[in-house]
């Protein structure tokens, strides 16, 4: 993301600001943006990860054009998609859990995205995407 920020701004007019990063143990939240040059160290010093607090932060800030990126295989995270979509927060995920449940659940997520004029995108991670 850090490598693409200048390109996105110059060629597409997109100013991307990362306001939250998490792993299974820690989270780093800053509505003014996270310095991506030092994200690993800052995340290590972050606060204890709480999915509830993370979703509350995202929902309450109501930042324009927000996108929630999920690269987990965690059912608890996938269970939050509907709440995010209802706040007009796009969801991009490689988490197949939300889409491999009952078809009605998948349809609900797609319908919420349409109703709240946002996006729900499943993009499976390929081998070349992995670290």
N, C-alpha and C positions, 0 to 999 in steps of 0.2 A: 504494500500500500504506500509506504513511504517513497519508494522508487517511482510510483506512478502519479503522485500528487501534482507535480509540475506539469506533466503531460496532460492530465485530465483538465487542469485549469486552462492551460494554453490552447489546447486543441478542441476541447468540448465545453469550455466555460463552466466546468464543475469544480466547486471548491469543496473538497471532502475534509470532514473533521471527524476524527475518531474520538468518541466521548466515553466509551466503555470497553474494557477488555477484561476477560475472566478466564480462569482455568478452574479446575475442580476444587482448588483450595483457596484462591485469592481472587479479589476483583479490584479493579481500578476504575473509578468513575470521575469524570471531570467534564462538565458541560461546556467549558471553554476550549476543550480539545486536549489530547494527550500527545506529548512529544514522542513521536514514533522512533526517534533516534535512540531513545533510552527506555523504550517500553518494557523490556524484560526486567530491568532493575526496578523500575517503578511498580510493576506488577508484583514482583517479589516483596516489595514493601507495602503492598496494598492491604486492604481490609479483608476480613474473613468472607469467603464467598457465601452469599445467601441468594438463592434464586428469587425468593419473594422480594427482597430489597432491590435486586437488580431490575425486576419487572416494574416495581413501583417507581424507581428512579426514571426509567425509560418512559413510562406512562405519564408521570407527573410533569416532566420537563417539556413534553409536547413540542419537541424540536422539529422544525420543518424538514420534510423529505427524509425522515428517519428510516433507516434500514437495520433490521436485526439479522445478523448473520449467525447461523448455528451450524457448527461443524462437529457436533457431538452425535452420539447414538443413545441419547438419554430420553426416556419416555417422559420424565418430569419437565424437561425443557420443551419438548414437543407439545405437552399439554397446555403450555402458555401461549401458543400461537394464536388461538382465538382471541384472547385478551389483547394481544398486540395489534392484531388486525382491526379490532373494534376501536382502537385509538388511531387508526390510519397509519400504522407503522408497517412498512413492508417487511416480509419475512422471506429470506433466502436461506435454504437449508440443504444440506446433504443428508440430513437425518430422515431416513426413510420410514421411521416409526409412524409419523403422522399420516403418511400416505399408504401405509400397508395395513392400517387398521380397517375398520368397516368402511365401505365406500361412502356411507352417509357422513362419516367424519371428514373425509377428504372433500366431499361435496360442500359441507358446511364451511370449511376453510376457504374454498374457492369462492363461494357465495359471499362470505364476509369480505373478502378482498374486493370483490366487485361492488358490494354495497357501500364500503367505506373508501372507495376509489384509491385502492392501494394494490400491492402485488403480493402474491404467494407463489414462490418459485422453488421447485425442487430441482437441485442440480447435484446429482451424484458426483462425488469426488473421484477423479480418475487417478490412475497410478502416477501420471506426470504431475498432478497437483500436490501429491503428498511430499512432505519434507524429506 
